[in-house]
Amino acid sequence: MASSKSKQYRRKTEKAGLNNPEIGRNHWHRKPQTQVVGNKKAEQRRTQCRNKGRSDGAYFLSAG
């Protein structure tokens, strides 16, 4: 797939030693930092729901 003319121009100027404006831009992340949960079990449950039932080895065992 061919690059756009603007991307070709940015690469050309970067090779010439000029600044690339893409460097200062923010990168897109899947989840904002405020939604990240440090709870491992919650993350396993979410991934299991996203995988629609395919198990990743996380099983819930009730005590009783």
C-alpha positions as a Markdown table, in Angstrom:
| # | Residue | x | y | z |
|---|---|---|---|---|
| 1 | Met | 0.0 | 0.0 | 0.0 |
| 2 | Ala | 1.4 | 3.4 | -1.0 |
| 3 | Ser | 2.1 | 6.1 | 1.5 |
| 4 | Ser | 0.3 | 9.4 | 1.3 |
| 5 | Lys | 2.1 | 12.4 | -0.1 |
| 6 | Ser | 2.1 | 14.1 | 3.3 |
| 7 | Lys | 3.7 | 11.1 | 4.9 |
| 8 | Gln | 6.3 | 10.9 | 2.2 |
| 9 | Tyr | 7.1 | 14.6 | 2.7 |
| 10 | Arg | 7.5 | 14.0 | 6.5 |
| 11 | Arg | 9.8 | 11.1 | 5.9 |
| 12 | Lys | 11.9 | 13.1 | 3.4 |
| 13 | Thr | 12.2 | 16.1 | 5.8 |
| 14 | Glu | 13.1 | 13.8 | 8.7 |
| 15 | Lys | 15.9 | 12.2 | 6.6 |
| 16 | Ala | 17.1 | 15.7 | 5.8 |
| 17 | Gly | 17.5 | 16.3 | 9.5 |
| 18 | Leu | 14.4 | 18.5 | 10.2 |
| 19 | Asn | 11.9 | 17.8 | 12.9 |
| 20 | Asn | 9.1 | 15.4 | 12.4 |
| 21 | Pro | 5.7 | 16.7 | 13.7 |
| 22 | Glu | 4.5 | 13.1 | 14.4 |
| 23 | Ile | 7.0 | 12.8 | 17.3 |
| 24 | Gly | 5.1 | 15.3 | 19.5 |
| 25 | Arg | 1.7 | 13.8 | 18.9 |
| 26 | Asn | 0.1 | 11.5 | 21.4 |
| 27 | His | -0.3 | 7.9 | 20.6 |
| 28 | Trp | -3.7 | 6.2 | 20.8 |
| 29 | His | -4.0 | 3.6 | 23.6 |
| 30 | Arg | -6.8 | 1.0 | 23.9 |
| 31 | Lys | -7.8 | 2.0 | 27.4 |
| 32 | Pro | -7.3 | 5.3 | 29.2 |
| 33 | Gln | -5.2 | 5.1 | 32.3 |
| 34 | Thr | -8.2 | 5.8 | 34.5 |
| 35 | Gln | -9.9 | 2.6 | 33.4 |
| 36 | Val | -6.9 | 0.3 | 34.1 |
| 37 | Val | -7.7 | -2.0 | 37.1 |
| 38 | Gly | -4.8 | -3.3 | 39.1 |
| 39 | Asn | -6.9 | -6.3 | 40.1 |
| 40 | Lys | -5.7 | -9.4 | 38.3 |
| 41 | Lys | -8.9 | -11.5 | 38.8 |
| 42 | Ala | -11.0 | -8.6 | 37.4 |
| 43 | Glu | -8.8 | -8.4 | 34.3 |
| 44 | Gln | -9.1 | -12.2 | 33.8 |
| 45 | Arg | -12.9 | -12.0 | 34.0 |
| 46 | Arg | -12.9 | -9.1 | 31.5 |
| 47 | Thr | -10.7 | -10.9 | 29.1 |
| 48 | Gln | -12.8 | -14.1 | 29.4 |
| 49 | Cys | -15.9 | -12.1 | 28.6 |
| 50 | Arg | -14.2 | -10.4 | 25.7 |
| 51 | Asn | -13.2 | -13.8 | 24.4 |
| 52 | Lys | -16.8 | -15.0 | 24.6 |
| 53 | Gly | -16.2 | -18.0 | 26.9 |
| 54 | Arg | -12.9 | -19.2 | 25.6 |
| 55 | Ser | -10.9 | -20.0 | 28.7 |
| 56 | Asp | -7.5 | -18.6 | 29.5 |
| 57 | Gly | -7.0 | -20.8 | 32.5 |
| 58 | Ala | -8.8 | -18.6 | 35.0 |
| 59 | Tyr | -11.5 | -20.6 | 36.8 |
| 60 | Phe | -13.7 | -19.5 | 39.7 |
| 61 | Leu | -13.7 | -22.1 | 42.5 |
| 62 | Ser | -16.3 | -21.7 | 45.2 |
| 63 | Ala | -15.4 | -22.6 | 48.8 |
| 64 | Gly | -18.3 | -24.7 | 49.8 |
